[in-house]
Amino acid sequence: MSIKFLKSDSLSFKSLYQLIQIINISSAQNFEYYNIECFLIEAYQKIKNHKSKERQLFYHIEILYVISNTLFINKKFIESLEYLDLIHFYMKENKGKYQKEFDSKYQLLLALGNIDIVDSRILSFKHNYFKHLKNIKQGKVIIFLQLVEMYYENPEIIKDPEFHQKVENSFL
């Protein structure tokens, strides 16, 4: 999808938001978020310094949310969190005018992003190093990672005496 037609002042944030919503709905129906990711980011880069930026703060935040959500769906968690940081910054603009309106969306995507980052890192570590750790007989590292994973998946387990015993035994 090309954005050659888009000049920095040719669309307002509201107009771009409306265009993005149409494209986003179409992509959602077909689960083709990869196809719109580049368009969203490039369009935002061209319009982010638009002269009506302050007057159209609501649409600015909405556009950032769509970008962050699309990146999250595409499993680009770090990039998604970068746009979430921008959302957080702009939510505080104009004395927090849109703080209440966007806070729940922001918090949800932030929480989901952090969960998926941890899951992704644990899975990546297991995929890349488990075989090697077994080969060099580093069972304690494997046990430790399993304990971390157990705790991550169920933080309440920290109160379980059995879990405490497993932790103690892992250091013997």
SEDO-288648 format. One line per 8 residues: number of its first residue (from 1); their letters; for each residue x, y, z of C-alpha. Coordinates in steps of 0.5 Angstrom, whole numbers, m for minus. Each point is the difference from the previous one (the first is absolute). Layout:
N
NUM) A) X Y Z | ...
This chain:
172
1) MSIKFLKS) 0 0 0 | 3 7 m2 | 0 6 3 | 3 4 m5 | m7 5 m1 | 1 2 8 | 4 6 1 | 1 3 7
9) DSLSFKSL) m6 5 0 | m4 m3 m5 | m4 m4 5 | m2 2 7 | 1 m5 6 | m8 m1 m1 | 0 m2 m7 | 6 m5 1
17) YQLIQIIN) m3 m3 6 | m7 m1 m5 | 4 m3 m5 | 4 m4 5 | m6 m3 3 | m3 m2 m7 | 7 m4 m2 | 0 m3 7
25) ISSAQNFE) m7 m2 0 | 2 m4 m7 | 6 m3 3 | m3 m2 6 | m6 m4 m4 | 6 m3 m4 | 5 m1 6 | 5 4 m5
33) YYNIECFL) 3 5 5 | 7 m1 m3 | m3 3 m6 | m1 6 3 | 5 1 5 | 5 4 m4 | m5 4 m3 | m2 2 7
41) IEAYQKIK) 7 2 2 | 2 4 m6 | m7 4 0 | 1 1 8 | 7 3 m2 | m2 4 m5 | m6 3 4 | 3 0 7
49) NHKSKERQ) 2 8 0 | m6 2 m4 | m2 7 2 | m6 m2 3 | 3 m5 5 | m2 3 6 | m7 2 m2 | m1 m8 m2
57) LFYHIEIL) 3 m3 6 | m6 m5 0 | 2 m3 m7 | 7 1 1 | m1 m5 6 | m4 m5 m4 | 4 0 m5 | 6 m2 4
65) YVISNTLF) m4 m5 4 | m2 m4 m7 | 7 0 m2 | 2 m3 7 | m5 m5 0 | 2 m2 m7 | 7 m1 2 | m2 m4 6
73) INKKFIES) m5 m4 m5 | 6 m1 m4 | 4 m2 6 | 5 6 m1 | m1 1 8 | 6 5 1 | m2 4 m6 | m7 0 3
81) LEYLDLIH) 2 2 7 | 4 6 m4 | m7 2 m2 | m3 m1 6 | 5 5 3 | m2 5 m5 | m7 m1 2 | 1 1 8
89) FYMKENKG) 4 6 m2 | m6 3 m4 | m5 m2 5 | 3 5 5 | 0 6 m5 | m5 5 1 | 0 m1 8 | m2 m8 m2
97) KYQKEFDS) m6 2 m4 | m1 m7 m3 | 4 m4 6 | m7 m3 2 | m2 m2 m7 | 6 m3 m2 | 3 m3 7 | m4 m7 0
105) KYQLLLAL) 2 m1 m8 | 7 2 2 | 1 m4 6 | m3 m6 m3 | 4 0 m6 | 6 1 5 | m1 m6 4 | m1 m4 m6
113) GNIDIVDS) 6 2 m3 | 4 m1 6 | m3 m7 1 | 2 m2 m7 | 7 3 0 | 1 m5 6 | m3 m6 m3 | 4 2 m6
121) RILSFKHN) 6 0 3 | 0 m6 4 | m2 m4 m6 | 5 3 m4 | 5 m2 6 | m2 m7 0 | 0 m1 m7 | 7 3 m1
129) YFKHLKNI) 4 m3 7 | m4 m6 3 | 3 m5 m5 | 7 3 2 | m1 1 7 | m2 m8 0 | 6 m1 m4 | 5 3 5
137) KQGKVIIF) m4 m3 6 | m3 7 3 | m6 m3 3 | 0 5 5 | m1 6 m5 | m6 m4 m3 | m3 m1 6 | 1 7 2
145) LQLVEMYY) m4 2 m6 | m5 m5 1 | m1 3 7 | 0 7 m3 | m5 m2 m5 | m5 m3 5 | 0 6 4 | m1 4 m6
153) ENPEIIKD) m6 m4 m2 | m3 0 7 | 3 5 5 | m4 m3 6 | 4 m6 0 | 5 4 4 | m4 m1 6 | 0 m8 m1
161) PEFHQKVE) 5 m3 4 | 1 m6 m5 | 2 6 m5 | 5 2 6 | 3 m7 0 | 1 0 m7 | 4 6 0 | 4 m2 6
169) NSFL) 2 m7 m3 | 2 4 m7 | 6 3 4 | 2 m7 3
